[in-house]
Structures are given as structure tokens and as C-alpha cells.
Amino acid sequence: MLIKTKAELRKHFKNLRNGLDADYRIDADKSIASRLFDLSEFIDSELILIYVSVDNEIDTKLIIEKSFLLNAFFKRAILVL
């Protein structure tokens, strides 16, 4: 199946995410957060914007919580709702 539109792409990847095993998703979320915290761009940033995840998106709760704990390293952390 050839996917042509942005809406079709979003639907396709949403369906893929919805089909993932819950344990796999938890491990993947932790792995993504860990890789983010190791990036020099993240460590050296003065401002970070973090989207609050909804539905079956990558869970950003861990990223948000740790970012606030590391707030001494950042001038500002902004949540985007």
C-alpha cells in the first residue's frame, strides 16, 4: 500500500503504535528518554520545550520529571500542552 498524504501517514503510524506490546512500549519510552539525556544538545541547552504526550504517543512523563529535576542546568524549561 502506497501512503500518499500526511493524514494517511499519521493514521498508519498510529495504528502501528497501537499494536505495540505494553511492556515493549515502556522499555522503548525509557530508552528514548535515556538517549535524550545523554545528548550534548540536551545537556548544553538553555531552553527546552517538552510536549505533554497524549494517547499512545511516546510517554514524555519521565522526560518532563527529570528535566525539572535538572532545572539547575537550564535557564528555563517549558511544557507545551
Backbone torsions as a table, in degrees:
resi	resn	phi	psi	omega
1	MET	NA	126.5	178.8
2	LEU	-90.0	123.4	-179.3
3	ILE	-95.5	126.1	-172.2
4	LYS	-110.6	-38.0	-172.4
5	THR	-106.0	161.3	176.4
6	LYS	-60.1	-40.9	179.5
7	ALA	-62.5	-40.2	178.3
8	GLU	-66.8	-39.9	177.1
9	LEU	-61.9	-46.1	179.0
10	ARG	-59.7	-44.9	-179.9
11	LYS	-63.4	-43.1	-179.8
12	HIS	-59.7	-49.9	-177.3
13	PHE	-72.7	-30.0	174.6
14	LYS	-64.6	-41.8	177.5
15	ASN	-63.4	-39.7	176.9
16	LEU	-62.8	-46.2	179.2
17	ARG	-61.2	-41.9	-178.9
18	ASN	-64.0	-24.0	-179.1
19	GLY	-88.0	-3.9	-178.7
20	LEU	-76.0	143.7	176.1
21	ASP	-63.6	140.8	-176.5
22	ALA	-59.4	-42.8	179.4
23	ASP	-64.6	-39.4	177.7
24	TYR	-62.2	-43.2	-178.9
25	ARG	-63.2	-41.1	178.8
26	ILE	-62.0	-46.1	178.4
27	ASP	-63.1	-41.7	-179.9
28	ALA	-65.4	-41.4	178.1
29	ASP	-60.3	-44.0	178.8
30	LYS	-64.9	-40.4	179.4
31	SER	-64.4	-43.0	178.8
32	ILE	-62.6	-45.4	179.6
33	ALA	-62.1	-44.0	-179.9
34	SER	-61.3	-44.2	178.7
35	ARG	-64.2	-38.1	178.2
36	LEU	-61.5	-46.8	-176.7
37	PHE	-66.0	-20.6	178.2
38	ASP	-86.1	-12.8	-178.2
39	LEU	-71.4	133.3	178.2
40	SER	-63.0	-31.8	178.3
41	GLU	-62.9	-36.5	177.7
42	PHE	-73.3	-48.1	-177.4
43	ILE	-61.2	-40.7	-175.2
44	ASP	-87.9	-3.2	-174.8
45	SER	-73.7	149.5	176.0
46	GLU	-99.3	-18.6	-179.1
47	LEU	-141.3	132.3	174.0
48	ILE	-128.5	142.9	175.4
49	LEU	-113.9	131.6	-177.6
50	ILE	-128.5	122.5	174.7
51	TYR	-79.2	140.6	174.2
52	VAL	-83.0	122.7	-175.6
53	SER	-71.9	151.6	176.2
54	VAL	-132.1	156.4	176.8
55	ASP	51.9	-126.2	-175.4
56	ASN	-101.0	24.7	175.3
57	GLU	-72.4	168.2	174.4
58	ILE	-55.1	128.9	-177.6
59	ASP	-70.9	116.0	-178.0
60	THR	-95.4	4.1	-177.6
61	LYS	-58.1	-47.0	179.4
62	LEU	-61.8	-41.2	179.4
63	ILE	-63.5	-43.7	180.0
64	ILE	-64.1	-48.3	-178.0
65	GLU	-61.5	-47.3	-178.3
66	LYS	-68.2	-35.3	178.3
67	SER	-61.5	-39.7	177.5
68	PHE	-69.8	-34.8	175.7
69	LEU	-65.4	-32.5	179.9
70	LEU	-90.0	10.2	-172.6
71	ASN	-54.5	-24.0	177.6
72	ALA	-61.0	-24.5	-179.0
73	PHE	-86.5	-11.8	-176.8
74	PHE	-118.9	145.7	174.2
75	LYS	-73.7	-35.5	179.3
76	ARG	-151.8	143.3	169.7
77	ALA	-123.7	129.4	-174.9
78	ILE	-121.9	127.9	173.9
79	LEU	-88.8	136.9	178.0
80	VAL	-111.8	114.3	-178.7
81	LEU	-93.7	NA	NA
